[in-house]
Amino acid sequence: MKKLLALALVLCMLSALALVGAAADTTKLTMWTFIAQHQEFFEKAAARWNAEHPDRQIEIEVTTIGYDDMHNKMKVALQADEGAPDMCDVELGQFPNILAFSDKLVDLTPYLEPYIADLVKARLEIYAKDGKYYGAPLHVGAMVAFYDKALLESAGVNYEDIKTWDDWYEAGLKLKEKVPDAFMGTVETSTQWVASLMLAQQGKDWQDGTNAFINTPEVAKIIDTQKKWLEAGIAQTCPGGQPDTEEGKAYIANNKIASVIMPFWFMSRFTDEIGESCKDRYVVAPCPVFEVGQKRSIGQGGTGTVVYANGTNPELAAEFLIYAKISPEGEAQIWSVLGFDPCNTSIWDDDAIMKTDDNKFNQYFIGYPIDALLPMKDEIGFIVSTSISPTINSYLGSTLWNEVYVDGVDTAEALETAQESIDSDLF
């Protein structure tokens, strides 16, 4: 009996030592994010990594923090070079502020190198400085048109015939005649998803990093185009200021709006928040342009995840990050779990990933949403995000759009005032 007890004690000690050894071989990585869904995504990615890398085990501790609080804490931590997590999600508009501390971040270029040829370059360039990449994108955020096919067909309109904004306008007139209480679309008053698309289609931007370009013929064209929609009664200002609000999504759910022009990631808002009332009604298609031949999309929204250079194990963190977000395997999860358009275009035409019938996004929309992106693979531009972007965005969303679309201020007058106000804040 004593021999058996002694043997059992030895086995217990060996098991304990094995567990200690396993724990010692596991690297704990910390991460901050401001989006709860991202927490689950990275935790699942860590489980896949551990299954494939038995000799390089990781334990990831993801903390979800409020948007402003997280970005402010990250800036303070980088400035002090202390207290930053191993990885951190950084929202597109905030990225220039974090990139100011690029010397405290890992250059992800060598880790991205095997995949760069397949990545949407416009999206990757957002996270670049001096030819080096410091952020791993989550998605393209390509602007697309969500058309209510059933509503348009009730007015004798085929969405596939809509190629230009003039076509869109004419479709709206037909819809208004047949369904008086319906609208072709909405006009944003708190942000500029569509306005930024229209600006990029004209080959312009809001700024160049130093100067703001607001009082321009191109911006005037955007405003006058959308004023025309409002005056004709084919559009109305969006409840909540833009579609990605509680009011905006509730409005869409009423099936009285024929098109929603938003980034591809808005699909998840349909499936998870707008709900069953729009299921099997909407189809995803390329956006209209002013003139055929212009780029039909730009990437908008999104996060670039950075790696802290003085973290626990920066090399391991960078390798895991690229595995989770950029590798074909990781990008497949970005599509199937989150419904985002993957930056790695090598999987766009992989039907086994993008066109599976058990995917909830494929089940919700008419046809396969990826078919809207495939013909635009080389047409996705981007709007520059720099340190002066928050100043510009704040004025546009809080003042300019409301002045011209709600208060009826003359376009030229409003743009002159906007330029002067923004320049005053910048200089």
C-alpha positions in Angstrom: 0.0 0.0 0.0 2.8 2.4 0.9 4.5 1.7 -2.4 1.2 2.5 -4.2 0.8 5.8 -2.2 4.4 6.7 -3.0 3.9 6.0 -6.7 0.7 8.1 -6.7 2.6 10.9 -5.0 5.4 10.8 -7.6 2.8 10.8 -10.4 1.1 13.8 -8.9 4.4 15.7 -8.6 5.3 14.9 -12.2 1.9 16.1 -13.4 2.3 19.3 -11.4 5.7 19.9 -12.9 4.3 19.3 -16.4 1.6 21.8 -15.8 4.1 24.4 -14.5 6.3 23.7 -17.6 3.3 24.1 -19.9 2.4 27.4 -18.2 5.9 28.6 -18.5 5.8 27.9 -22.3 2.6 29.9 -22.7 3.1 33.6 -23.5 0.4 35.9 -22.1 -0.5 38.8 -24.5 -2.7 41.7 -23.7 -4.9 43.6 -26.1 -7.3 46.6 -26.0 -10.2 47.1 -28.3 -13.3 49.3 -28.3 -15.6 46.8 -30.1 -17.0 43.8 -28.3 -17.2 41.6 -31.4 -13.4 42.0 -31.9 -12.8 40.6 -28.4 -14.5 37.3 -29.4 -12.8 37.3 -32.8 -9.3 37.5 -31.3 -10.1 34.9 -28.6 -11.1 32.5 -31.3 -8.0 33.3 -33.3 -5.9 32.5 -30.3 -7.5 29.1 -29.9 -6.8 28.3 -33.6 -3.2 29.6 -33.2 -2.6 27.3 -30.2 -4.0 24.3 -32.1 -1.6 24.9 -34.9 1.5 26.1 -32.8 1.8 23.6 -29.9 5.4 24.9 -29.2 4.3 28.6 -29.2 1.3 28.7 -27.0 -0.4 32.1 -26.2 -3.0 33.3 -23.8 -4.7 36.5 -24.9 -6.3 38.8 -22.5 -8.6 41.2 -24.5 -10.1 44.2 -22.7 -13.0 46.1 -24.3 -12.8 49.8 -23.4 -15.0 52.8 -24.5 -13.9 54.5 -27.7 -12.6 57.8 -26.3 -11.2 56.3 -23.1 -9.3 53.6 -24.9 -7.7 55.9 -27.5 -6.7 58.4 -24.9 -5.2 55.8 -22.6 -3.2 54.4 -25.5 -1.8 57.8 -26.4 -0.8 58.4 -22.8 0.8 55.0 -22.6 2.8 55.4 -25.8 3.9 58.9 -24.7 5.2 57.5 -21.4 6.4 54.3 -23.1 4.8 52.4 -20.2 1.5 50.7 -19.6 0.5 50.0 -23.2 -1.0 46.6 -24.1 0.9 44.2 -26.4 -1.7 44.9 -29.2 -4.4 47.6 -29.6 -7.2 48.3 -32.1 -7.0 51.9 -33.4 -9.9 53.4 -35.2 -9.2 54.9 -38.6 -9.8 58.5 -37.6 -7.6 58.1 -34.5 -4.8 56.4 -36.3 -2.8 59.5 -37.1 -2.6 60.4 -33.4 -1.2 57.0 -32.6 1.1 57.0 -35.6 2.8 60.0 -34.1 4.5 57.5 -31.8 5.6 55.1 -34.5 9.0 54.7 -32.8 7.0 52.9 -30.0 5.3 50.6 -32.5 6.4 47.5 -34.3 7.0 47.9 -38.0 4.7 45.2 -39.4 6.1 45.4 -43.0 8.2 42.2 -42.8 5.3 40.3 -41.3 2.9 41.5 -44.0 5.3 40.8 -46.8 4.1 37.3 -47.8 0.5 38.7 -48.3 1.1 42.3 -49.6 0.5 41.3 -53.3 -3.0 40.1 -52.4 -4.0 43.0 -50.1 -6.1 46.0 -51.1 -3.3 48.5 -51.3 -5.5 51.6 -50.6 -6.5 50.1 -47.3 -3.0 49.2 -46.3 -1.6 52.6 -47.1 -3.8 54.2 -44.5 -1.6 52.7 -41.8 1.8 53.6 -43.5 4.5 56.1 -42.5 7.7 56.6 -44.4 7.1 53.4 -46.4 6.5 51.2 -43.4 3.2 49.7 -42.2 2.3 50.0 -38.5 -1.3 48.7 -38.5 -3.0 45.5 -39.6 -6.4 46.3 -41.2 -9.5 44.4 -40.3 -11.4 44.9 -43.6 -11.6 47.0 -46.7 -14.8 48.8 -45.8 -15.6 49.1 -49.5 -18.6 51.4 -50.2 -21.4 49.6 -51.8 -25.1 50.2 -52.6 -27.7 48.1 -50.7 -30.7 48.1 -53.0 -34.2 47.1 -51.9 -34.8 45.0 -55.0 -38.5 44.4 -54.2 -39.3 48.1 -53.7 -37.5 49.1 -56.9 -39.2 46.4 -58.9 -42.6 47.7 -57.7 -41.7 50.9 -59.5 -40.5 49.1 -62.6 -36.8 49.8 -61.8 -34.0 47.3 -62.4 -31.2 48.1 -60.0 -28.6 46.8 -62.5 -29.5 49.7 -64.8 -28.3 52.2 -62.2 -24.8 53.1 -63.2 -24.6 56.9 -62.5 -26.0 59.3 -60.0 -28.2 60.6 -62.8 -29.6 57.1 -63.2 -30.1 56.9 -59.5 -32.0 60.2 -59.6 -34.2 59.1 -62.5 -34.9 55.8 -60.6 -36.0 57.9 -57.6 -38.5 59.9 -59.7 -40.1 56.6 -61.0 -40.2 55.3 -57.4 -41.8 58.4 -56.1 -44.5 58.3 -58.8 -45.4 54.7 -58.1 -44.8 54.6 -54.3 -45.4 58.1 -53.0 -44.4 57.4 -49.4 -41.1 55.7 -50.4 -37.7 57.4 -50.9 -34.8 56.4 -53.1 -32.3 57.2 -50.3 -31.3 59.5 -47.6 -28.9 62.4 -47.1 -26.5 62.3 -44.2 -26.3 65.3 -41.8 -23.9 64.0 -39.1 -21.2 62.4 -41.2 -20.0 62.0 -44.7 -20.0 58.4 -45.9 -21.6 59.3 -49.3 -20.0 62.7 -49.5 -16.5 61.2 -49.2 -17.3 58.6 -51.8 -18.5 61.4 -54.2 -15.4 63.5 -53.5 -13.1 60.6 -54.2 -15.0 59.8 -57.4 -14.0 63.3 -58.6 -10.3 62.6 -57.7 -10.2 64.9 -54.7 -9.8 64.7 -50.9 -10.9 66.8 -47.9 -7.2 67.6 -47.1 -3.6 66.9 -47.7 -2.3 66.6 -44.1 -1.7 70.3 -43.8 -4.5 72.2 -45.6 -8.2 71.6 -45.7 -10.0 71.7 -49.1 -13.6 72.5 -48.3 -14.6 75.5 -50.4 -14.0 73.8 -53.8 -16.1 73.1 -56.9 -16.1 69.4 -56.1 -17.6 69.8 -52.7 -20.1 72.3 -54.1 -21.1 69.6 -56.7 -21.7 67.1 -53.9 -24.0 69.5 -52.0 -25.9 70.7 -55.0 -26.4 67.1 -56.2 -27.9 66.0 -52.8 -29.9 69.2 -52.5 -31.5 68.3 -55.9 -32.5 64.9 -54.4 -34.2 66.6 -51.4 -35.9 69.2 -53.5 -37.3 66.5 -55.8 -38.6 64.6 -52.8 -36.8 61.4 -53.8 -34.6 61.6 -50.6 -34.9 62.9 -47.1 -32.4 63.7 -44.4 -31.6 60.5 -42.6 -33.2 60.0 -39.2 -30.4 60.0 -36.6 -28.1 61.8 -39.1 -26.8 58.7 -40.8 -27.8 55.1 -41.4 -25.5 53.6 -38.7 -27.7 55.0 -35.8 -30.6 53.5 -34.0 -32.9 55.8 -35.7 -31.4 55.2 -39.1 -31.6 51.4 -38.8 -35.2 51.6 -37.6 -36.0 53.7 -40.6 -34.5 51.1 -43.0 -36.5 48.4 -41.3 -39.7 50.0 -42.5 -39.0 49.1 -46.1 -39.6 52.6 -47.5 -36.1 53.3 -48.6 -34.8 51.9 -51.9 -31.1 52.2 -51.4 -28.6 52.5 -48.5 -25.1 53.5 -49.6 -22.7 52.4 -46.9 -19.5 50.4 -46.4 -19.7 46.6 -46.9 -19.5 46.1 -43.2 -23.0 47.5 -42.9 -24.2 44.0 -43.8 -23.8 43.0 -40.2 -26.1 45.8 -39.2 -28.8 44.3 -41.4 -28.4 40.8 -40.1 -27.8 41.7 -36.4 -29.8 44.9 -35.8 -32.2 45.8 -38.7 -33.5 42.2 -38.7 -36.0 40.0 -40.5 -38.1 42.7 -42.2 -35.4 43.3 -44.8 -34.3 39.7 -45.3 -34.5 38.5 -48.9 -35.3 42.1 -50.1 -31.8 43.6 -50.4 -29.1 43.0 -53.0 -25.5 44.3 -52.7 -24.2 46.2 -55.8 -21.5 48.7 -56.9 -22.2 52.4 -56.2 -23.3 54.9 -58.8 -20.7 57.4 -60.1 -20.9 60.8 -61.7 -19.4 59.6 -64.9 -18.9 56.0 -66.1 -15.2 55.1 -65.7 -14.8 56.7 -62.3 -13.9 54.5 -59.3 -17.0 53.1 -57.8 -15.9 52.6 -54.3 -13.6 53.7 -51.5 -12.7 52.0 -48.2 -14.2 53.6 -45.1 -14.3 52.9 -41.4 -12.4 50.2 -39.7 -9.5 49.6 -37.3 -5.8 49.1 -37.7 -4.3 46.9 -34.9 -0.9 48.0 -33.7 1.8 46.1 -31.7 3.6 47.8 -28.9 7.4 47.6 -29.5 8.3 47.3 -25.8 5.6 44.7 -25.0 5.9 41.2 -23.6 7.0 39.5 -26.9 6.6 41.9 -29.8 7.7 39.4 -32.4 5.2 36.8 -31.3 2.5 39.4 -31.0 3.1 40.6 -34.5 3.2 37.1 -36.0 -0.1 36.2 -34.2 -1.7 39.5 -35.3 -1.0 38.9 -39.0 -2.1 35.3 -38.6 -5.4 36.4 -37.1 -6.2 39.2 -39.5 -4.3 38.9 -42.7 -3.6 35.3 -43.5 -6.1 33.6 -45.8 -7.3 31.5 -42.8 -7.8 34.6 -40.7 -9.5 36.6 -43.4 -11.9 33.7 -44.0 -13.0 34.1 -40.4 -13.3 37.9 -40.8 -15.8 37.1 -43.5 -17.7 34.2 -42.0 -17.8 35.5 -38.4 -18.0 39.3 -38.8 -19.3 39.7 -42.3 -16.6 42.1 -43.3 -14.9 42.4 -46.7 -11.5 40.8 -46.3 -8.4 42.9 -47.2 -6.8 39.7 -48.6 -8.4 39.5 -52.1 -6.9 36.1 -52.7 -10.1 34.6 -51.1 -12.6 36.9 -52.8 -13.1 34.4 -55.6 -12.8 31.3 -53.5 -16.4 30.1 -53.6 -15.7 27.5 -50.9 -15.2 30.5 -48.5 -17.3 33.3 -49.9 -20.3 31.5 -51.4 -21.2 28.9 -48.8 -25.0 28.7 -48.3 -24.7 28.2 -44.5 -23.2 31.7 -44.2 -25.8 34.0 -42.5 -24.9 37.0 -44.8 -25.4 34.9 -47.9 -28.7 33.7 -46.5 -29.9 37.2 -45.7 -29.2 39.0 -49.0 -30.3 38.2 -52.5 -27.5 36.6 -54.4 -23.9 36.6 -53.0 -22.7 39.9 -51.6 -19.1 39.2 -52.7 -20.3 39.5 -56.4 -20.5 43.3 -55.8 -16.9 43.5 -54.9 -15.3 41.2 -57.5 -15.7 43.6 -60.5 -14.4 46.5 -58.3 -11.2 44.9 -57.1 -9.0 47.5 -58.7 -11.4 50.4 -58.2 -11.3 50.9 -54.4 -9.8 54.2 -53.5 -9.5 55.8 -50.1 -9.8 59.2 -48.3 -6.7 60.3 -46.4 -6.8 60.3 -42.6 -4.3 62.6 -41.0 -3.9 64.6 -37.8 -6.2 67.3 -39.1 -9.0 64.9 -40.1 -10.8 65.2 -36.7 -11.1 69.0 -37.0 -12.5 68.7 -40.5 -14.9 65.8 -39.7 -16.2 67.6 -36.6 -17.2 70.7 -38.6 -18.7 68.9 -41.5 -20.8 66.6 -39.2 -21.8 69.2 -36.7 -22.3 72.3 -38.9 -21.9 72.2 -42.6 -24.4 69.4 -43.6 -27.1 70.8 -41.3 -26.7 74.3 -42.7 -27.0 73.3 -46.3 -29.5 70.4 -46.1 -31.7 71.4 -43.1 -31.4 75.2 -42.7 -31.2 75.9 -46.5 -28.1 78.0 -46.4 -26.7 78.9 -49.8 -24.0 76.4 -50.9 -21.3 79.0 -51.7 -22.0 80.9 -48.5 -21.8 77.8 -46.4 -18.6 76.6 -48.0 -16.9 79.9 -47.6 -17.8 80.0 -43.9 -16.7 76.4 -43.4 -13.3 77.0 -45.0 -12.7 80.0 -42.8 -13.8 78.3 -39.6 -11.7 75.1 -40.2 -8.7 77.1 -41.2 -9.0 79.2 -38.1 -9.1 76.0 -36.0 -6.1 74.6 -37.8 -3.9 77.6 -37.9 
